[in-house]
Amino acid sequence: MEFTKTAVDGCWIIDLTPFGDERGGFARTFCAKEFAEHGIETGVAQANMSWNAKKGTLRGMHRQIAPAAEGKLVRCTRGVIVDACLDLREDSPTFGEHVMVELSADNRRALWIPPYCGHGYLTMTDDTEVTYQVSGFYSPEHERGQRYDDPAFGLQWPGEVEVISDKDKAWPDWDGKPIK
């Protein structure tokens, strides 16, 4: 695997190192030793999947707070998404910064979202499927979010948002106070 630093501290793009022959190909998608060498929490508490019928579906910007923080290893296994990591860790040198990375079934790329960072994605094609390996258990009482279009962070999505949940539309704008 090839690990590429992003503009958000602790957020990594992870590309596969494929091996191919007449049968097709093979690649390792996870290795605790390699992840640990890059400072990535390797414990997996849950594995989740989402599927999205329509291009322009936006999910996010989600995170969990202590004591239920979770990091996410995100991969698009069908279609194309633009995945976003928003640094909401106030003690981070990259607080308020974000990265957006295209993940697709074709590029087989993954994105590591560190704990306490906001995460969301926009589908760029119909019929997408996304998998997540998550380092913590989902805890509704510890879930938080920011609006996908919060002016404080300047997220510029590469397409129109056509489908979004009421919950994701209702996340508050950041008010400059510590994020809890």
C-alpha positions in Angstrom: 0.0 0.0 0.0 1.0 3.6 -0.6 0.2 6.2 2.0 0.0 9.8 1.0 -0.3 12.6 3.5 -3.1 15.2 3.0 -3.6 18.8 4.1 -5.4 17.5 7.2 -3.0 16.2 9.9 -3.5 12.4 10.3 -5.7 12.0 7.2 -4.2 9.7 4.7 -5.0 8.7 1.1 -4.3 5.0 0.8 -3.6 3.5 -2.7 -3.3 -0.2 -3.3 -0.2 -1.9 -4.7 -1.8 -4.4 -7.1 -0.3 -7.6 -8.3 -1.7 -8.9 -11.5 -1.5 -11.9 -13.8 -3.7 -13.7 -16.3 -6.3 -14.4 -13.5 -6.8 -10.7 -12.7 -5.4 -9.0 -9.7 -4.7 -9.0 -6.0 -4.0 -6.3 -3.4 -3.8 -6.0 0.3 -6.4 -3.5 1.5 -5.5 -3.4 5.2 -2.4 -4.3 7.2 -2.2 -3.4 10.9 1.6 -3.1 10.8 1.6 -0.7 7.9 -1.2 1.4 9.3 0.5 1.6 12.7 3.7 2.8 11.0 1.7 5.8 9.8 0.1 6.5 13.2 -3.3 5.1 12.2 -5.5 3.4 14.8 -5.8 -0.1 13.6 -8.6 -1.5 15.8 -11.8 -2.2 13.9 -14.9 -2.1 16.0 -17.5 -2.1 13.2 -17.6 -2.5 9.4 -20.4 -0.5 7.7 -21.8 -0.2 4.2 -24.0 2.4 2.6 -25.5 2.4 -0.9 -27.0 5.4 -2.7 -29.4 5.3 -5.6 -28.9 8.7 -7.0 -26.0 10.9 -8.2 -25.9 14.0 -6.0 -26.6 12.2 -2.8 -24.7 13.9 0.1 -24.0 12.2 3.5 -22.3 14.2 6.2 -20.6 15.9 7.8 -20.6 13.4 10.7 -18.3 12.7 13.6 -18.5 11.3 17.1 -17.1 12.9 20.3 -15.5 11.3 23.4 -15.8 8.8 24.8 -17.1 7.3 21.5 -14.7 8.9 19.0 -14.2 6.9 15.8 -11.7 6.9 12.9 -12.9 5.6 9.6 -11.3 3.9 6.7 -13.6 4.7 3.7 -13.6 3.0 0.3 -16.0 3.2 -2.6 -16.7 -0.2 -4.0 -19.2 0.7 -6.7 -19.5 4.0 -8.6 -17.7 7.2 -7.7 -17.8 9.5 -4.7 -16.0 12.6 -3.5 -15.1 11.9 0.1 -14.4 14.8 2.5 -12.4 15.0 5.8 -12.9 18.2 7.8 -10.5 18.8 10.7 -12.7 19.7 13.7 -10.0 18.9 16.3 -9.4 22.3 18.0 -5.9 21.3 19.2 -4.9 20.2 15.7 -2.5 22.3 13.6 -4.9 21.9 10.7 -8.1 22.8 12.5 -10.7 24.0 10.0 -8.9 22.6 7.0 -10.4 20.0 4.8 -9.5 17.6 2.0 -11.7 16.1 -0.7 -10.6 13.0 -2.5 -12.3 11.0 -5.4 -12.8 7.4 -4.4 -14.1 5.0 -6.9 -14.5 1.3 -7.7 -12.0 1.9 -10.5 -9.2 3.7 -8.5 -9.7 1.4 -5.5 -8.4 4.3 -3.3 -9.3 4.6 0.4 -9.3 7.6 2.7 -8.5 7.4 6.5 -10.6 9.9 8.5 -9.0 10.5 11.9 -11.2 10.5 15.1 -13.0 13.8 15.8 -12.8 14.9 12.2 -16.0 15.5 10.2 -16.7 13.1 7.4 -19.0 13.2 4.4 -19.3 12.4 0.8 -21.1 13.3 -2.4 -22.0 10.7 -5.0 -20.8 11.5 -8.5 -22.7 8.6 -10.1 -26.0 6.7 -9.6 -25.8 3.4 -7.8 -22.8 3.9 -5.5 -21.7 1.7 -2.6 -19.3 2.7 0.2 -17.7 0.6 2.9 -16.3 1.8 6.2 -14.0 0.1 8.7 -14.6 2.1 11.9 -12.4 2.1 15.0 -15.3 2.8 17.5 -18.8 1.7 18.0 -21.7 3.9 16.8 -23.2 5.9 19.7 -26.2 8.1 18.8 -25.8 10.2 21.9 -22.2 11.1 20.9 -22.9 11.8 17.2 -22.3 15.4 16.1 -22.2 17.1 12.7 -21.6 20.3 10.8 -23.6 21.4 7.8 -22.1 20.3 4.5 -22.2 24.0 3.3 -21.2 25.7 6.6 -19.6 29.0 5.4 -17.0 28.8 8.2 -15.2 25.9 6.4 -15.7 26.7 2.7 -16.4 23.2 1.5 -16.8 23.4 -2.3 -18.5 20.2 -3.4 -17.9 19.3 -7.1 -21.5 18.8 -8.0 -25.1 19.7 -7.0 -26.5 18.3 -3.8 -29.7 16.6 -4.9 -30.5 14.2 -2.1 -29.7 14.8 1.6 -31.4 13.7 4.8 -33.3 16.2 7.0 -30.8 15.5 9.8 -27.8 16.4 7.6 -29.5 19.6 6.3 -30.2 20.6 10.0 -26.7 20.4 11.4 -25.7 23.8 12.8 -23.2 26.3 11.4 -20.1 26.5 13.5 -20.4 29.5 15.9 -16.8 29.9 16.8 -17.2 28.3 20.2 -15.4 25.1 21.1 -16.9 22.1 19.3 -18.2 19.6 21.7 
